[in-house]
Amino acid sequence: MKKTLRKLTLAALVAGATAFAATTAPTQAATSSNCTYYSDASHTTVVGQYGKDCCNNTVAWGVKTQYSVCGGCFICYPPPPR
């Protein structure tokens, strides 16, 4: 009887931990948070970009719209010479 209770308790803890990990794991959109925003569904006019480039510099300009494509890495442009 005690072994059965221990197994059930262990199974419940494992199931709970699995459910917690699944609900708190970052989503793909969060991990690929480089997004390019467009003016409409045709995706022809870029109106904003937010995220990081491949050199880990912040990219943040324009407006955010419902028409977006997220993922990848923005091109890293080196700073101009002084």
LOPASE-492494 format. One record per residue (C-alpha): residue number from 0; residue in one letter; x, y, z. Coordinates in steps of 0.05 Angstrom, whole numbers, plus 32768, in hexadecimal, padded with zeros to 4 digits. Example, Ala and Ser with C-alpha at 12.3 -4.5 7.8 and 13.67 -1.06 7.14 Angstrom:
<pts>
   pos   code     px     py     pz
     0      a   80F6   7FA6   809C
     1      s   8111   7FEB   808F
</pts>
This chain:
<pts>
   pos   code     px     py     pz
     0      m   8000   8000   8000
     1      k   8038   8031   8012
     2      k   805D   8021   7FD1
     3      t   801F   8030   7FA8
     4      l   8014   8072   7FCC
     5      r   805D   8085   7FC1
     6      k   8058   8074   7F77
     7      l   8018   809D   7F6F
     8      t   8038   80D7   7F94
     9      l   8076   80D4   7F69
    10      a   804D   80CF   7F2A
    11      a   8023   810C   7F3F
    12      l   8062   8134   7F4E
    13      v   8082   8122   7F0B
    14      a   8041   8133   7EE6
    15      g   803C   8176   7F0B
    16      a   8085   8188   7EFD
    17      t   807C   8176   7EB3
    18      a   803D   81A0   7EAE
    19      f   8060   81DB   7ED1
    20      a   809D   81D6   7EA4
    21      a   8071   81D3   7E65
    22      t   8049   8211   7E79
    23      t   8085   823B   7E8E
    24      a   80B4   822A   7E54
    25      p   80C0   8264   7E25
    26      t   8099   8262   7DE5
    27      q   80B9   8263   7DA1
    28      a   80A2   82AB   7D97
    29      a   80C6   82BF   7DD6
    30      t   8106   829C   7DC4
    31      s   8103   82B6   7D7C
    32      s   80EF   82FC   7D90
    33      n   810E   831E   7D54
    34      c   80D0   8337   7D30
    35      t   80C6   8360   7CF1
    36      y   8083   8384   7CED
    37      y   805E   8395   7CAD
    38      s   8028   83C7   7C9B
    39      d   7FF7   8392   7C83
    40      a   7FED   8349   7C73
    41      s   8013   834E   7C31
    42      h   8054   8356   7C58
    43      t   8071   8387   7C25
    44      t   807E   83C5   7C50
    45      v   80A8   83BD   7C8F
    46      v   8091   83ED   7CC6
    47      g   80BB   83D5   7D00
    48      q   80EE   83A3   7D1C
    49      y   80F9   838E   7D64
    50      g   812C   835E   7D82
    51      k   8177   8352   7D7F
    52      d   81A7   834E   7D45
    53      c   81DB   8317   7D3D
    54      c   820D   8342   7D64
    55      n   81DB   8346   7D9E
    56      n   81CD   8390   7D92
    57      t   8186   83A7   7DA0
    58      v   815B   83B5   7D63
    59      a   811D   83DF   7D73
    60      w   80FC   840D   7D41
    61      g   80B8   841A   7D22
    62      v   8075   8400   7D37
    63      k   805B   83BB   7D4A
    64      t   801F   83A2   7D22
    65      q   7FF9   8361   7D1F
    66      y   801D   8350   7CDE
    67      s   8061   8335   7CF3
    68      v   8095   8300   7CE5
    69      c   80C0   82EA   7D1F
    70      g   80FF   82C1   7D23
    71      g   8145   82C0   7D08
    72      c   817A   82F5   7D14
    73      f   817D   833C   7CFB
    74      i   81BB   834E   7CD4
    75      c   81F3   836B   7CFF
    76      y   820E   83AB   7CE2
    77      p   8250   83C2   7D00
    78      p   8253   8409   7D19
    79      p   8270   843C   7CE8
    80      p   82BA   844E   7CF0
    81      r   82C9   848D   7D16
</pts>
